Amino acid sequence: MKIRDSVFGSPPERELYGTLKSRWAGKFNLYPSLPFTNIIDIQGADIGEKEKQYLFKTSVDVTLCEKETGEPIVSIDFDGLGHGFSHEGKYIQVRQSKDPFRKLKFDLKLRVTQKTSYPYVIVSFEETHPFSEDLELIIVDGIIGRILARKRFRELLKERGDELRCVGLEGFIDFVERKKMYEAHGQQYTEHDYVQEQIWSLEAMADSEYNPISRQAWVLIAELIKRGIYEGEALKYIEEPPAPVLRDISDVETLEKRIEALNDPFTKVGCEVSFKVKGLPKDISSRVLIRNLGSDFDSLSMEIARLLAAKKALVSWLTLSQ
């Protein structure tokens, strides 16, 4: 019997904790190796006795909590042995490990956290390496950012619910002005359109507050706009291997095959974002493919590609203008 050299199970787990602490410790508390039952109260859970015994013994690698209350917000397990990840509530194992029950254990944790709607994510090396050397951001930053932004968006909706349900005097004046502007360009603009714009505004507000990837992208785009060189952007979703292309909405067979391919956890999902910049001879693009982490994170590849493309566009313009 002896004191352990570290509370972390492996050097990669320690590195992940250090990376996340440097990014998130200002607003939240981060805990390593927190017992699972400190996060989820499993009393009364509809699971077997052996499953309960395992959950009382197991822990989670990193947990982000509210500073004031200690409320857990999101937990992340690093799978160094199986190189796996979570996808739509299931553990996807990529490599075999010495533990024959590895998938059963991870699937149990996913099943229990899903029943309580608690964000619990399994990642491995691909999600913890910086996707750009000089930005020092990792995919897990985007995962946490999306979860926090959704939580903040729900809070904002609750705070602004009455305003959205009933447009007040100030909102009415704003609505009338917007309606005039749209109609001047021959477009219809309804109260529903106005409310939808307000919802999008709240989503953007929450995203800019808590999602470091989106926030840095907007900073760079704002710089392009400030310099008067931003002329628009375009995006294209991609997959690897490519999913069947739907050319006719009535082609049900192709649609079903496409949905099946996009739901396959081993299909990499991604996005290519292009910026048109005044003074540059061609569009500046970035292409990003990531592992299929599920529908909760379907915009993550777009956010990363947008950040990288915006950075590349600004650097290219500055280099050319020198």
ROZA-833500 format. One record per residue: residue number from 0; residue in three letters; x, y, z of N, C-alpha, C, O in turn. Coordinates in steps of 0.2 Angstrom, whole numbers. Atoms other than C-alpha are relative to their C-alpha. Layout:
<sites>
SITE|NUM|ALA|X|Y|Z|X|Y|Z|X|Y|Z|X|Y|Z .
...
</sites>
This chain:
<sites>
SITE|0|MET|4|-6|0|0|0|0|4|6|0|9|7|4 .
SITE|1|LYS|-4|-6|1|7|17|-5|-5|6|-2|-10|5|-5 .
SITE|2|ILE|4|-6|2|1|35|-9|1|0|-8|7|-1|-10 .
SITE|3|ARG|-1|0|7|-2|36|-28|4|6|-2|4|11|1 .
SITE|4|ASP|-4|-6|3|9|47|-39|-4|5|-2|-2|11|-2 .
SITE|5|SER|5|-5|3|-6|56|-46|-7|-2|1|-8|-8|1 .
SITE|6|VAL|8|1|0|-25|57|-45|-2|-2|-7|-8|-4|-7 .
SITE|7|PHE|2|2|7|-25|55|-64|2|-7|-2|7|-9|0 .
SITE|8|GLY|-1|6|2|-26|39|-72|5|-1|-5|8|-6|-6 .
SITE|9|SER|-5|1|5|-14|43|-86|2|7|-1|-1|12|0 .
SITE|10|PRO|-3|-7|2|-3|58|-92|-5|4|-5|-6|10|-4 .
SITE|11|PRO|5|-4|4|-16|62|-106|-6|3|4|-8|8|3 .
SITE|12|GLU|6|-3|-4|-30|64|-93|3|6|4|-1|11|5 .
SITE|13|ARG|-3|-6|-4|-18|76|-83|0|6|-5|-1|11|-3 .
SITE|14|GLU|-1|-6|5|-15|86|-99|-7|3|-1|-7|9|-2 .
SITE|15|LEU|6|-2|2|-33|87|-103|-3|4|6|-6|10|5 .
SITE|16|TYR|2|-4|-6|-37|93|-85|3|7|0|0|12|1 .
SITE|17|GLY|-4|-6|0|-23|106|-86|-3|5|-6|-3|11|-5 .
SITE|18|THR|2|-4|5|-29|112|-103|-7|4|1|-8|9|0 .
SITE|19|LEU|6|-3|-1|-47|114|-98|0|5|6|-4|10|6 .
SITE|20|LYS|-1|-4|-6|-42|122|-81|2|7|-2|-1|12|0 .
SITE|21|SER|-2|-7|2|-33|136|-90|-5|4|-4|-5|10|-4 .
SITE|22|ARG|5|-3|4|-48|139|-101|-6|2|4|-9|8|3 .
SITE|23|TRP|7|-1|-3|-63|138|-89|1|1|7|-5|3|10 .
SITE|24|ALA|-1|-1|-7|-56|140|-71|-2|7|2|-4|8|8 .
SITE|25|GLY|2|-6|-2|-60|158|-71|-7|1|2|-9|5|6 .
SITE|26|LYS|7|-1|-2|-79|156|-71|-3|-6|3|-8|-6|6 .
SITE|27|PHE|3|6|-3|-81|138|-65|6|-4|4|12|-2|3 .
SITE|28|ASN|-5|5|-3|-73|125|-54|0|-6|-4|-4|-9|-6 .
SITE|29|LEU|-1|6|4|-65|110|-62|2|-5|5|7|-4|9 .
SITE|30|TYR|-2|6|-5|-63|93|-52|2|-6|-4|-1|-8|-9 .
SITE|31|PRO|-2|7|3|-53|78|-57|-2|-6|4|-3|-5|10 .
SITE|32|SER|1|7|-3|-58|60|-54|-6|1|6|-5|-2|11 .
SITE|33|LEU|6|-1|-4|-75|65|-46|-4|-6|0|-6|-9|-5 .
SITE|34|PRO|4|6|-1|-85|50|-39|-6|1|-4|-9|6|-4 .
SITE|35|PHE|6|-1|4|-99|47|-51|-7|1|4|-11|5|2 .
SITE|36|THR|6|-2|-4|-112|47|-37|0|6|3|-5|8|7 .
SITE|37|ASN|0|-7|-2|-106|64|-32|-4|5|-5|-5|10|-4 .
SITE|38|ILE|3|-4|6|-113|70|-49|-7|-2|-1|-12|2|-1 .
SITE|39|ILE|6|2|1|-128|59|-51|-3|-4|6|1|-9|8 .
SITE|40|ASP|3|3|-6|-139|53|-36|-4|-6|-3|-9|-6|-7 .
SITE|41|ILE|3|6|3|-143|35|-41|-5|-4|4|-8|-9|2 .
SITE|42|GLN|5|3|-4|-155|31|-27|-7|0|-4|-9|5|-7 .
SITE|43|GLY|7|1|4|-171|24|-35|1|-1|-7|-4|-2|-11 .
SITE|44|ALA|-1|1|7|-163|22|-52|-2|-7|-2|-1|-12|2 .
SITE|45|ASP|3|6|2|-170|8|-62|6|-4|-4|6|-5|-10 .
SITE|46|ILE|-6|3|3|-154|-2|-64|1|-6|5|-1|-6|11 .
SITE|47|GLY|-2|6|-4|-147|-19|-57|4|2|6|8|7|6 .
SITE|48|GLU|-4|-1|-6|-138|-21|-40|7|0|-2|11|4|1 .
SITE|49|LYS|-7|0|2|-121|-25|-49|1|7|-3|7|9|-2 .
SITE|50|GLU|-1|-7|3|-123|-9|-59|0|5|5|4|10|4 .
SITE|51|LYS|-1|-5|-5|-126|1|-44|6|0|4|9|5|5 .
SITE|52|GLN|-6|1|-3|-111|-6|-36|6|3|-4|10|6|-1 .
SITE|53|TYR|-5|-2|5|-101|-2|-51|0|8|1|5|11|1 .
SITE|54|LEU|0|-7|0|-107|16|-51|2|3|6|5|9|6 .
SITE|55|PHE|-3|-3|-6|-103|19|-33|7|-1|1|10|3|4 .
SITE|56|LYS|-8|1|0|-85|13|-36|3|5|-6|9|7|-5 .
SITE|57|THR|-3|-4|6|-82|23|-53|0|7|1|-3|10|5 .
SITE|58|SER|-1|-8|0|-77|41|-56|0|3|-7|-1|-1|-12 .
SITE|59|VAL|0|-4|7|-77|54|-70|6|4|0|8|7|5 .
SITE|60|ASP|-6|-3|0|-61|61|-76|0|8|1|4|10|5 .
SITE|61|VAL|0|-8|-1|-66|80|-77|-7|2|1|-11|0|-3 .
SITE|62|THR|7|-3|0|-82|89|-71|1|7|2|5|10|6 .
SITE|63|LEU|1|-7|0|-86|107|-73|-6|2|5|-11|-1|3 .
SITE|64|CYS|5|-1|-4|-96|114|-59|-1|8|1|4|12|0 .
SITE|65|GLU|1|-7|-2|-104|131|-54|4|2|6|5|-2|11 .
SITE|66|LYS|-5|-2|-5|-92|141|-43|-4|1|7|-2|-1|12 .
SITE|67|GLU|4|-2|-6|-106|147|-30|-3|-6|3|-3|-7|9 .
SITE|68|THR|4|6|-3|-116|131|-28|3|-7|-1|1|-11|3 .
SITE|69|GLY|-3|7|1|-105|117|-34|-4|-4|-4|-3|-10|-5 .
SITE|70|GLU|4|4|4|-119|111|-46|4|-2|-6|7|2|-10 .
SITE|71|PRO|-4|2|6|-111|100|-59|-4|2|-7|-10|2|-7 .
SITE|72|ILE|2|-2|6|-113|106|-77|1|-5|-6|-3|-6|-10 .
SITE|73|VAL|-2|5|5|-104|94|-88|6|-4|2|10|-2|6 .
SITE|74|SER|-5|4|-1|-93|79|-86|3|-3|-6|-1|-5|-11 .
SITE|75|ILE|-4|2|5|-80|72|-97|5|-6|2|8|-5|6 .
SITE|76|ASP|-5|5|-1|-71|55|-98|4|-1|-6|2|0|-11 .
SITE|77|PHE|-5|1|6|-55|52|-108|1|-7|0|3|-10|4 .
SITE|78|ASP|-1|7|2|-54|35|-116|6|-1|-3|7|-1|-9 .
SITE|79|GLY|-6|1|3|-36|32|-118|1|-7|-3|5|-8|-7 .
SITE|80|LEU|-1|7|2|-37|13|-120|-4|-2|-6|-1|-5|-10 .
SITE|81|GLY|4|2|6|-51|11|-132|-1|5|-5|-4|4|-10 .
SITE|82|HIS|0|-6|5|-49|28|-141|-7|1|-2|-8|3|-8 .
SITE|83|GLY|7|-1|2|-68|29|-141|-3|7|1|1|11|4 .
SITE|84|PHE|4|-6|-1|-81|42|-140|-7|-1|1|-10|-7|-1 .
SITE|85|SER|7|1|-1|-99|45|-136|-4|2|-6|-2|7|-9 .
SITE|86|HIS|4|-2|6|-112|46|-150|-7|-2|2|-9|-8|2 .
SITE|87|GLU|7|1|-1|-131|48|-147|-1|-5|6|-5|-10|5 .
SITE|88|GLY|1|4|-6|-130|40|-129|3|-7|0|2|-11|4 .
SITE|89|LYS|-3|7|0|-119|25|-134|8|1|0|10|6|-3 .
SITE|90|TYR|-8|0|0|-100|22|-132|2|-4|-6|0|-10|-7 .
SITE|91|ILE|-3|3|6|-91|19|-148|7|-2|1|11|3|1 .
SITE|92|GLN|-7|2|-1|-75|9|-145|3|-1|-7|1|-4|-11 .
SITE|93|VAL|-4|0|6|-62|11|-158|6|-6|0|7|-9|-5 .
SITE|94|ARG|-5|5|-1|-48|-1|-151|-2|-4|5|-5|-3|10 .
SITE|95|GLN|1|5|-6|-49|-17|-141|4|2|6|10|4|5 .
SITE|96|SER|-4|-1|-6|-43|-15|-123|0|-7|4|-4|-12|2 .
SITE|97|LYS|0|6|-4|-39|-28|-110|-6|-1|4|-8|-6|7 .
SITE|98|ASP|7|0|-4|-56|-24|-101|-5|-2|-5|-8|2|-9 .
SITE|99|PRO|5|3|5|-69|-35|-110|-7|4|2|-12|3|-2 .
SITE|100|PHE|7|-3|-2|-83|-25|-100|0|8|-1|-4|11|2 .
SITE|101|ARG|-1|-7|1|-77|-8|-106|-6|4|-3|-8|9|0 .
SITE|102|LYS|6|-3|3|-92|-4|-117|-6|0|5|-9|4|5 .
SITE|103|LEU|5|0|-5|-104|-10|-104|0|5|5|-5|8|7 .
SITE|104|LYS|-1|-6|-5|-97|2|-91|-1|7|-3|-5|10|1 .
SITE|105|PHE|1|-7|3|-97|17|-102|-7|1|-2|-10|6|-1 .
SITE|106|ASP|7|0|2|-114|13|-109|-5|1|6|-10|4|6 .
SITE|107|LEU|4|-1|-6|-121|12|-91|1|7|2|-5|10|4 .
SITE|108|LYS|-1|-7|-2|-114|29|-87|-4|4|-4|-7|9|-2 .
SITE|109|LEU|4|-4|5|-121|36|-103|-8|-1|1|-11|4|1 .
SITE|110|ARG|7|1|0|-138|28|-100|-3|4|7|-8|6|6 .
SITE|111|VAL|2|-3|-6|-139|34|-82|0|8|0|-5|11|2 .
SITE|112|THR|0|-7|1|-134|52|-86|-5|3|-5|-8|8|-4 .
SITE|113|GLN|5|-2|5|-146|53|-101|-7|0|3|-11|5|2 .
SITE|114|LYS|7|0|-3|-161|48|-90|-1|7|5|-6|9|6 .
SITE|115|THR|1|-6|-4|-157|64|-79|2|6|-5|2|12|-2 .
SITE|116|SER|-1|-6|5|-153|75|-95|7|3|2|7|9|1 .
SITE|117|TYR|-7|-4|-2|-135|78|-88|5|-1|-5|6|-7|-8 .
SITE|118|PRO|-5|1|5|-122|81|-101|7|-3|2|10|-1|7 .
SITE|119|TYR|-6|4|-1|-109|68|-100|3|-3|-7|-1|-6|-11 .
SITE|120|VAL|-3|2|7|-97|65|-115|7|-4|1|11|-3|6 .
SITE|121|ILE|-6|4|1|-83|53|-119|4|2|-6|1|2|-11 .
SITE|122|VAL|-5|-2|5|-68|58|-129|6|-3|0|8|-7|5 .
SITE|123|SER|-6|3|0|-51|53|-134|5|5|-3|4|11|-3 .
SITE|124|PHE|-6|-4|2|-35|59|-142|-2|5|-5|0|11|-5 .
SITE|125|GLU|2|-5|5|-43|67|-157|-4|6|2|-3|11|-1 .
SITE|126|GLU|4|-5|-2|-54|78|-147|4|5|5|2|10|7 .
SITE|127|THR|-4|-4|-5|-40|84|-135|6|3|-3|10|6|1 .
SITE|128|HIS|-6|-3|3|-26|89|-147|-3|7|-3|-8|7|-6 .
SITE|129|PRO|2|-7|3|-26|108|-153|-1|-1|-7|3|-4|-11 .
SITE|130|PHE|1|0|7|-34|110|-170|4|5|-4|3|6|-10 .
SITE|131|SER|-4|-5|3|-23|125|-173|6|1|5|4|3|11 .
SITE|132|GLU|-6|-1|-5|-5|127|-165|0|7|3|1|7|9 .
SITE|133|ASP|0|-7|-3|-7|146|-162|-6|2|4|-6|7|7 .
SITE|134|LEU|6|-1|-3|-25|145|-156|-1|-3|7|-4|-1|11 .
SITE|135|GLU|0|4|-6|-22|132|-143|-7|-2|3|-8|-4|8 .
SITE|136|LEU|7|3|-2|-41|127|-143|0|-7|-2|3|-9|-7 .
SITE|137|ILE|2|7|1|-47|109|-143|-7|-1|-1|-11|3|1 .
SITE|138|ILE|7|1|1|-63|101|-148|-4|0|6|-10|2|6 .
SITE|139|VAL|3|0|-7|-67|98|-130|-2|7|2|-8|8|5 .
SITE|140|ASP|3|-7|-2|-68|117|-128|-6|2|-4|-11|5|-1 .
SITE|141|GLY|6|-1|4|-81|117|-142|-6|-3|3|-11|-1|3 .
SITE|142|ILE|5|4|-3|-90|103|-133|-3|4|6|-9|4|7 .
SITE|143|ILE|2|-4|-6|-91|113|-117|-3|6|-1|-8|8|2 .
SITE|144|GLY|3|-6|2|-95|129|-125|-7|-1|-3|-11|3|-1 .
SITE|145|ARG|7|2|2|-110|121|-134|-5|-1|6|-10|1|6 .
SITE|146|ILE|5|2|-6|-117|114|-118|-1|6|4|-7|7|6 .
SITE|147|LEU|1|-6|-4|-114|130|-108|-4|5|-4|-9|9|-1 .
SITE|148|ALA|4|-5|4|-121|141|-122|-8|-2|0|-12|2|0 .
SITE|149|ARG|7|2|0|-137|130|-123|-3|1|7|-9|3|7 .
SITE|150|LYS|3|-1|-7|-139|131|-104|-2|8|1|-7|10|3 .
SITE|151|ARG|1|-7|-1|-137|150|-105|-6|3|-4|-10|7|-2 .
SITE|152|PHE|5|-1|5|-149|151|-120|-7|-1|4|-12|3|3 .
SITE|153|ARG|7|2|-3|-163|142|-110|-1|5|6|-7|7|7 .
SITE|154|GLU|1|-5|-6|-160|155|-95|-2|6|-3|-7|10|-1 .
SITE|155|LEU|2|-6|3|-161|169|-107|-8|0|-3|-11|5|-3 .
SITE|156|LEU|7|1|2|-177|162|-115|-5|1|6|-11|4|5 .
SITE|157|LYS|5|-1|-6|-185|161|-97|0|7|2|-6|9|4 .
SITE|158|GLU|0|-7|-2|-179|179|-93|-4|4|-5|-8|9|-3 .
SITE|159|ARG|3|-4|5|-186|186|-110|-6|-3|-2|-9|-1|-7 .
SITE|160|GLY|6|4|3|-201|174|-112|-6|5|-1|-9|4|-6 .
SITE|161|ASP|6|-4|1|-214|187|-109|1|5|-5|-4|7|-9 .
SITE|162|GLU|-1|-4|6|-206|199|-121|-1|-3|-7|-4|0|-11 .
SITE|163|LEU|1|4|6|-206|186|-134|-7|-2|-2|-9|-2|-7 .
SITE|164|ARG|7|2|1|-224|181|-131|-4|6|-2|-9|5|-5 .
SITE|165|CYS|4|-6|1|-230|199|-132|4|6|-1|8|8|3 .
SITE|166|VAL|-4|-5|2|-221|212|-141|-2|7|3|-8|9|2 .
SITE|167|GLY|2|-6|-4|-221|228|-130|1|6|-5|2|5|-11 .
SITE|168|LEU|0|-6|3|-221|246|-135|7|1|-4|7|2|-10 .
SITE|169|GLU|-7|-1|3|-202|247|-138|1|-5|-6|4|-4|-11 .
SITE|170|GLY|-1|5|5|-202|230|-147|-5|2|-6|-3|0|-12 .
SITE|171|PHE|4|-2|5|-217|236|-157|3|5|-5|2|4|-11 .
SITE|172|ILE|-3|-5|4|-208|251|-163|6|-3|-4|6|-1|-10 .
SITE|173|ASP|-5|3|4|-193|241|-168|-3|-5|-5|0|-5|-11 .
SITE|174|PHE|3|5|5|-204|228|-177|-3|4|-6|-2|2|-12 .
SITE|175|VAL|3|-4|5|-213|242|-187|6|3|-4|5|3|-11 .
SITE|176|GLU|-6|-2|4|-196|249|-192|3|-5|-5|5|-4|-10 .
SITE|177|ARG|-2|6|3|-190|232|-197|-4|-2|-6|-2|-3|-12 .
SITE|178|LYS|5|1|5|-206|229|-207|1|4|-6|0|2|-12 .
SITE|179|LYS|0|-5|6|-204|245|-217|7|-2|-4|6|-1|-10 .
SITE|180|MET|-6|2|4|-186|240|-221|0|-6|-5|2|-5|-10 .
SITE|181|TYR|1|6|4|-190|223|-227|-5|2|-6|-4|0|-12 .
SITE|182|GLU|5|-1|5|-205|229|-237|2|5|-5|0|5|-11 .
SITE|183|ALA|-3|-5|5|-195|243|-245|4|-4|-5|6|-2|-11 .
SITE|184|HIS|-4|5|5|-185|228|-253|-4|-5|-3|-2|-10|-6 .
SITE|185|GLY|5|5|3|-201|219|-258|0|-6|4|-3|-11|1 .
SITE|186|GLN|0|7|-4|-200|206|-244|-5|1|5|-6|7|8 .
SITE|187|GLN|4|0|-5|-213|202|-232|3|-1|7|8|-4|7 .
SITE|188|TYR|-3|1|-7|-210|203|-213|-5|0|5|-9|5|6 .
SITE|189|THR|6|1|-4|-222|196|-200|3|1|7|9|1|9 .
SITE|190|GLU|-2|0|-7|-222|197|-181|4|-7|2|8|-7|6 .
SITE|191|HIS|-3|7|-1|-217|178|-181|8|1|-2|12|-1|1 .
SITE|192|ASP|-7|-1|2|-201|184|-191|4|4|5|10|2|7 .
SITE|193|TYR|-4|-4|-5|-197|197|-178|2|-4|6|7|-3|9 .
SITE|194|VAL|-1|4|-6|-199|185|-163|6|-5|-2|10|-6|2 .
SITE|195|GLN|-5|5|2|-188|172|-173|7|4|0|12|1|2 .
SITE|196|GLU|-6|-4|0|-175|186|-175|3|1|7|9|1|8 .
SITE|197|GLN|-2|-1|-7|-175|189|-156|3|-6|3|8|-6|7 .
SITE|198|ILE|-2|6|-2|-173|171|-153|7|-1|-2|12|-4|2 .
SITE|199|TRP|-7|1|3|-158|170|-165|5|5|4|11|3|5 .
SITE|200|SER|-4|-4|-3|-151|185|-156|2|-2|7|8|-2|9 .
SITE|201|LEU|-2|3|-6|-152|177|-139|5|-6|-1|9|-7|4 .
SITE|202|GLU|-4|6|1|-144|161|-146|7|3|-1|12|0|1 .
SITE|203|ALA|-7|-3|2|-129|172|-153|3|3|6|9|2|7 .
SITE|204|MET|-2|-3|-6|-128|181|-136|3|-5|4|8|-5|7 .
SITE|205|ALA|-3|5|-4|-126|165|-127|6|-4|-2|10|-5|1 .
SITE|206|ASP|-6|3|3|-114|158|-139|6|4|0|11|1|2 .
SITE|207|SER|-6|-5|0|-103|173|-139|3|0|7|9|2|8 .
SITE|208|GLU|-2|0|-7|-103|172|-120|4|-6|2|9|-5|6 .
SITE|209|TYR|-3|6|-3|-98|154|-117|3|-4|-5|7|-9|-3 .
SITE|210|ASN|-3|5|5|-92|146|-134|7|4|-2|6|8|-6 .
SITE|211|PRO|-6|-3|2|-73|151|-136|1|0|-7|5|4|-10 .
SITE|212|ILE|-1|0|8|-73|145|-154|-4|5|-3|-1|8|-8 .
SITE|213|SER|4|-5|4|-87|155|-160|2|7|2|2|12|-2 .
SITE|214|ARG|-1|-7|-3|-82|170|-149|7|3|-4|7|8|-7 .
SITE|215|GLN|-6|-2|3|-64|170|-157|-2|1|-8|1|6|-11 .
SITE|216|ALA|2|-1|7|-72|168|-175|-3|7|-1|-1|10|-6 .
SITE|217|TRP|3|-6|1|-83|183|-172|5|6|1|4|11|-3 .
SITE|218|VAL|-5|-6|-1|-68|194|-166|4|1|-7|5|6|-9 .
SITE|219|LEU|-3|-1|6|-59|190|-182|-4|2|-6|-2|6|-10 .
SITE|220|ILE|5|-3|5|-74|193|-193|-1|7|1|-2|11|-4 .
SITE|221|ALA|1|-7|-1|-77|209|-185|6|4|-2|5|10|-4 .
SITE|222|GLU|-6|-3|2|-59|214|-189|0|1|-8|2|6|-10 .
SITE|223|LEU|0|-1|7|-62|210|-207|-5|5|-2|-4|9|-7 .
SITE|224|ILE|5|-5|1|-78|220|-207|3|7|1|2|12|-3 .
SITE|225|LYS|-3|-7|-2|-69|235|-198|5|2|-5|5|8|-7 .
SITE|226|ARG|-5|-2|6|-56|235|-212|-3|1|-6|0|3|-11 .
SITE|227|GLY|3|-1|6|-69|235|-225|1|-5|-6|1|-3|-11 .
SITE|228|ILE|-2|5|4|-63|219|-233|-5|-6|0|-4|-10|-5 .
SITE|229|TYR|5|6|0|-77|207|-229|-5|0|-5|-9|5|-5 .
SITE|230|GLU|5|0|6|-87|202|-244|-5|-6|0|-8|-7|-5 .
SITE|231|GLY|5|6|0|-97|187|-238|4|-6|2|10|-7|1 .
SITE|232|GLU|-3|7|-1|-94|169|-234|-5|-5|-2|-11|-4|-3 .
SITE|233|ALA|4|6|2|-101|152|-239|2|-6|4|8|-7|6 .
SITE|234|LEU|-2|6|-3|-101|135|-231|-3|-6|-4|-8|-5|-7 .
SITE|235|LYS|2|6|3|-103|117|-237|1|-5|5|7|-6|7 .
SITE|236|TYR|-1|6|-5|-106|102|-226|3|-6|-4|1|-7|-10 .
SITE|237|ILE|-4|6|3|-95|87|-230|0|-6|5|-1|-5|11 .
SITE|238|GLU|-1|6|-4|-93|69|-224|5|-4|-3|7|-4|-9 .
SITE|239|GLU|-5|5|2|-80|55|-225|-1|-6|4|-1|-7|10 .
SITE|240|PRO|1|0|7|-84|44|-232|-6|4|-2|-11|5|2 .
SITE|241|PRO|6|-4|2|-96|54|-243|-7|-3|1|-7|-9|-1 .
SITE|242|ALA|7|3|-1|-115|51|-239|-3|1|-7|-1|6|-11 .
SITE|243|PRO|3|-1|6|-126|49|-254|-3|7|-1|-6|9|4 .
SITE|244|VAL|2|-7|1|-131|65|-262|-8|0|-2|-9|-3|-7 .
SITE|245|LEU|7|0|2|-150|69|-262|-1|6|-5|0|12|-3 .
SITE|246|ARG|1|-5|5|-154|78|-278|-8|1|-1|-9|6|-4 .
SITE|247|ASP|7|-1|1|-173|76|-277|-3|-2|6|-2|-8|9 .
SITE|248|ILE|3|1|-6|-183|77|-261|-5|-6|0|-6|-9|5 .
SITE|249|SER|5|6|0|-195|64|-267|4|-7|-1|0|-12|-1 .
SITE|250|ASP|-4|6|1|-181|51|-269|1|-3|7|6|-1|11 .
SITE|251|VAL|0|3|-7|-185|42|-252|6|-5|1|9|-5|6 .
SITE|252|GLU|-6|5|-1|-172|28|-255|6|4|1|10|2|6 .
SITE|253|THR|-6|-3|-1|-158|40|-257|0|4|7|5|4|10 .
SITE|254|LEU|1|-4|-6|-164|51|-242|1|-5|6|5|-3|11 .
SITE|255|GLU|-1|5|-5|-165|35|-231|8|-2|1|10|-3|6 .
SITE|256|LYS|-7|2|0|-147|30|-236|4|6|3|9|5|6 .
SITE|257|ARG|-3|-6|-2|-141|48|-233|0|0|8|5|1|11 .
SITE|258|ILE|1|0|-8|-148|48|-215|3|-5|3|6|-4|8 .
SITE|259|GLU|-4|6|-3|-141|31|-212|7|1|1|11|0|6 .
SITE|260|ALA|-7|-2|0|-124|37|-217|2|5|5|7|5|8 .
SITE|261|LEU|-1|-6|-4|-125|53|-207|-1|-2|8|2|1|12 .
SITE|262|ASN|0|2|-7|-130|43|-191|5|-5|2|5|-7|7 .
SITE|263|ASP|-5|5|-1|-116|31|-193|6|3|4|8|8|2 .
SITE|264|PRO|-5|-4|-4|-104|35|-179|7|0|-3|11|4|-1 .
SITE|265|PHE|-7|0|3|-89|30|-190|0|5|-6|6|5|-9 .
SITE|266|THR|0|-5|5|-94|43|-203|3|7|3|0|9|8 .
SITE|267|LYS|-3|-7|-3|-83|59|-200|-5|5|-3|-6|5|-9 .
SITE|268|VAL|5|-5|2|-94|74|-201|4|7|0|9|8|4 .
SITE|269|GLY|-4|-6|0|-87|91|-206|-3|6|-4|-9|6|-6 .
SITE|270|CYS|3|-6|4|-89|108|-215|6|3|-3|12|3|-1 .
SITE|271|GLU|-5|-5|3|-79|119|-227|-3|7|-1|-8|8|-3 .
SITE|272|VAL|3|-6|0|-81|137|-225|5|5|-4|11|4|-3 .
SITE|273|SER|-4|-4|4|-75|150|-237|-2|8|1|-7|9|2 .
SITE|274|PHE|1|-7|-1|-72|169|-235|2|4|-7|7|2|-10 .
SITE|275|LYS|-2|-5|5|-73|182|-249|3|6|3|-1|10|6 .
SITE|276|VAL|-3|-6|-3|-61|196|-245|3|4|-6|6|2|-11 .
SITE|277|LYS|-2|-5|5|-58|212|-255|7|0|0|11|1|5 .
SITE|278|GLY|-7|-1|1|-41|213|-263|3|-7|-1|9|-7|-3 .
SITE|279|LEU|-3|6|1|-38|194|-263|-2|-3|-6|-8|-3|-8 .
SITE|280|PRO|2|2|6|-38|185|-279|-5|-6|0|-8|-7|-5 .
SITE|281|LYS|5|5|-1|-48|170|-273|-2|-1|7|1|2|12 .
SITE|282|ASP|3|1|-6|-59|164|-259|5|-4|5|9|-8|3 .
SITE|283|ILE|-4|3|-5|-50|159|-243|-4|-6|4|-9|-4|7 .
SITE|284|SER|4|5|-3|-56|142|-236|3|-4|5|10|-5|5 .
SITE|285|SER|-3|5|-5|-54|130|-222|-5|-6|0|-11|-5|0 .
SITE|286|ARG|4|6|1|-60|112|-222|1|-4|7|7|-5|8 .
SITE|287|VAL|-1|3|-7|-63|103|-205|-5|-7|0|-10|-6|-2 .
SITE|288|LEU|3|6|-1|-68|85|-202|1|-3|7|7|-3|9 .
SITE|289|ILE|-1|2|-7|-71|78|-184|-4|-7|0|-8|-8|-4 .
SITE|290|ARG|4|6|-1|-78|62|-177|-7|2|2|-9|7|4 .
SITE|291|ASN|7|-1|-1|-97|60|-176|-2|-1|7|-4|-6|9 .
SITE|292|LEU|2|0|-8|-101|65|-158|-7|1|1|-9|1|6 .
SITE|293|GLY|7|0|-1|-119|66|-162|-4|6|-1|0|11|-2 .
SITE|294|SER|4|-6|2|-133|78|-166|1|6|5|0|12|3 .
SITE|295|ASP|0|-6|-5|-130|89|-150|6|4|-2|7|10|0 .
SITE|296|PHE|-6|-4|2|-113|94|-158|1|1|-7|6|1|-10 .
SITE|297|ASP|0|1|7|-118|94|-176|3|7|-3|5|7|-9 .
SITE|298|SER|-3|-7|3|-112|113|-178|7|1|2|10|6|0 .
SITE|299|LEU|-7|-1|-3|-95|110|-170|5|1|-6|9|5|-5 .
SITE|300|SER|-5|-1|5|-86|107|-186|0|6|-4|5|9|-6 .
SITE|301|MET|1|-6|3|-93|122|-194|3|6|4|6|10|1 .
SITE|302|GLU|-3|-5|-5|-88|133|-179|7|0|-1|11|5|-1 .
SITE|303|ILE|-8|0|0|-70|127|-180|2|2|-7|7|6|-8 .
SITE|304|ALA|-2|-2|6|-69|129|-199|-1|7|-1|3|10|-5 .
SITE|305|ARG|1|-7|1|-76|146|-198|5|4|3|8|9|1 .
SITE|306|LEU|-6|-3|-4|-63|151|-185|6|0|-4|9|5|-5 .
SITE|307|LEU|-6|1|3|-49|144|-195|0|4|-7|5|7|-9 .
SITE|308|ALA|0|-4|7|-55|152|-212|0|7|1|4|11|-2 .
SITE|309|ALA|0|-7|-1|-58|169|-204|8|2|2|10|7|0 .
SITE|310|LYS|-7|-1|-2|-40|168|-196|4|0|-7|9|5|-8 .
SITE|311|LYS|-4|1|6|-33|162|-213|-1|6|-5|4|9|-8 .
SITE|312|ALA|2|-5|4|-42|176|-222|3|7|2|6|10|-2 .
SITE|313|LEU|-3|-6|-3|-36|190|-211|8|0|-1|11|5|-3 .
SITE|314|VAL|-7|0|1|-18|184|-211|2|1|-7|7|4|-9 .
SITE|315|SER|-2|-1|7|-18|182|-230|-1|7|-3|4|9|-6 .
SITE|316|TRP|1|-7|3|-25|200|-233|6|4|3|9|8|0 .
SITE|317|LEU|-5|-4|-3|-12|207|-220|7|-1|-4|11|3|-5 .
SITE|318|THR|-6|2|4|2|198|-229|1|3|-7|6|6|-9 .
SITE|319|LEU|0|-3|7|-3|204|-246|0|7|0|3|10|-5 .
SITE|320|SER|0|-7|0|-6|222|-241|7|3|3|8|9|3 .
SITE|321|GLN|-7|-3|-3|12|224|-233|4|2|-6|10|4|-4 .
</sites>
